[in-house]
Every structure is written in C-alpha cells, then in structure tokens.
C-alpha cells in the first residue's frame, strides 16, 4: 500500500512539472495557456488572461 501511495505522489509531481513546462512554452510562443494546466499550478485562468506584459 505504501508503494502505491509513493507512486501516486511521484506521478502527481510529474503532472505538475509537465503543466509548468506547458504554461512556460505557451507564454514563450505567445499563445494562451490551457486552463487545466493553470489550475493544476494554482493559477486562476480568468485572472491569468487579464495579465499583460510590460
């Protein structure tokens, strides 16, 4: 049972890192980031769209 919990945590870590990479790539390419990636990172998609570059 412990190993299963460890593997679930490990998978969640890679999901989070993958979302961070996807959002970073979207910003670099000047395209909108996917809402589910933003939510996984704890970012409100609506507020994120309101941000502008300065």
N, C-alpha and C positions, 0 to 999 in steps of 0.2 A: 504493500500500500504506500509506503514512503517513497519508493522509486517512482510510482505513478505520479505522485504529487510533485516530485522533483522535476520530472519530465514535462509536466504541465506548466510549471513555472519557467522552465527553460524555453518552451515553445512561446509562451507569452512574451518573454524577453525579446526573442527574435521577431515577433509580430510588431513590437514597439519600435525596435530598431528599423525594421522594414518600412514602417509608417514614417519615421523621421527621415529616412532616405528619400521616400516618395515625395514628401512635402518639400524637402530641400530641392529636389530635381524640378518639381513644378514651379517653384519660385525662380530657380535659375533659368528655366525655359519660358518664364513669364506667362504661365498658364495657370488656371485655377487648380488648387489642391482638392483632392477628393474629401468630401465631408467625413467619411468614416475614418480616414487616416487622421484628420484633425481631431476628431472626437477621441480616438484612441490615445492621442497625445495630451488630451485635456484642454483642447483649444475649441472655443465656440466657433463653429463655421460662419455664422452670421457676423460676429464681431471681426473675424479674420478678414472677411471680404471688405469690411469698412476701412481697413488699414490701407495707407498709401505710402509709397516710397518718397523719401525726402532727400 
